[in-house]
Amino acid sequence: MSQTIEFAGKSGSRYRYMTIEEMRFLPPAGANYVIARRSGQDFKILLAGETDNLAMRTWQNELDDAKSRYGEVEVLTRLNVRSAVRREELADMIAGNQPPMNVGDAAAEASVRGGE
């Protein structure tokens, strides 16, 4: 069952993402996505990305990498057809959350691992 999670960007804008099951059919639509690790009721964003076609699963390699680095992680998506809007939201999410897989920040990565 999908769960809706709200994440804030640096601008203060809030974006709603839905959890997905990896093997579920996905629509061939543009979307933003995050790969995140659950911590209690919250999620720590490890990577934020965007795609023109969610169904093509271009994020699968990033998901596999996140699993090998962090253990149990989840993919959450936000459908958004307009590419300019997706890129703007992606930049806001990265700036506001500093996902370690986007910024390559060893300190951010250590803090995620420390929460194990």
N, C-alpha and C positions, 0 to 999 in steps of 0.2 A: 504494500500500500504506500502510495506517495505521500510525502510530508512536505509542507511548504516552510521554507526557512528564509528569513529576511537578513540580508547583509547590507551594511552601510558602506558607501564609498567615501573618499576623502572630502567630497563636496557636502556630505551630510545626506545626500540622496540615498534612499533605501530601495533595494532591488529584491524582488521575490524570486527565489529559485525553488525548483521542485526536485526532490530526490528521484532517482530512476533506478530501475533494476538493469544491470548491465546487459542482459540478454533480451530485454524487451524490444519490441518493434519501436523505432524512433521515426518521427516525421522527417521528410526531406525538406526541412525548413532551416532558415538561419537562426542561430542561437548563440548566446553566451553560455559558458559553462564554468564550473569550478570543480576542482578535485579537492576534497576536504576530509579531514579526520574528525570524527565525533569525539567530543570531550564532555561527558555528561549529557546535558540537553543542548549544548552549544556545538558549533563546528569551527574548526581552525582551518582557514583556507591555505592550501599548500600550493595551488596553481590556479590561475584564472586564464581563460582563453575564449576564443570566439571562432565560429565556423559558419560557412555559407550553407552547409548541408549537414545537419546533425546525424542523419541516417548513415552517412559515409563513415562515421566513427573515427574521424581524423584524430580524435583525442585518445584513442586506445593505447598508443605507445606511451603517452604521458601518464595514463592511468597505470599501466604496467610498471613504469619507472617509479611512480609514487608508492605503489604496493611494495616494491622491493626495498625502497628506502624507509618507508614509514609503517608498513604493516597494513592493517585494515583501514581502507579509505573508501570514500563514496564519490560518485559523480552526481552533481546537481546541475540542472539546466534552467535557462530562462529563454523562452522563445522570443525572437525579435527579428523581424524580417529585414529591416533597413540596416545595411552594413555600416553606414556612417554612425548611426545610433549605437550599434553594437561596439564599434571601436571606441567611441566616447565613453560608454559605460565601462568597458574593459580597462581603459586608462584610469578611470576614477576608482575602480575596484583595486587595481594594483597599487595605486598611490595610497589608498586608504588602508589596505590590509597587508601590504608588503609580503605577499606570498613567497616563501623561500625558493620555490622552484622557478619563479619569475625573476626575482631580483638576485638570486645567487648569493644570498646573505647567510654566511655561516652562523652568525649569532641567532638569526631567526630560525634557522634549521635546528640548531641546538635546543632552542626553547621548545620547539615542537617535539623533539625526541625526549626532552626532559619531562614532558607530560605523559609519558608512557606508563 
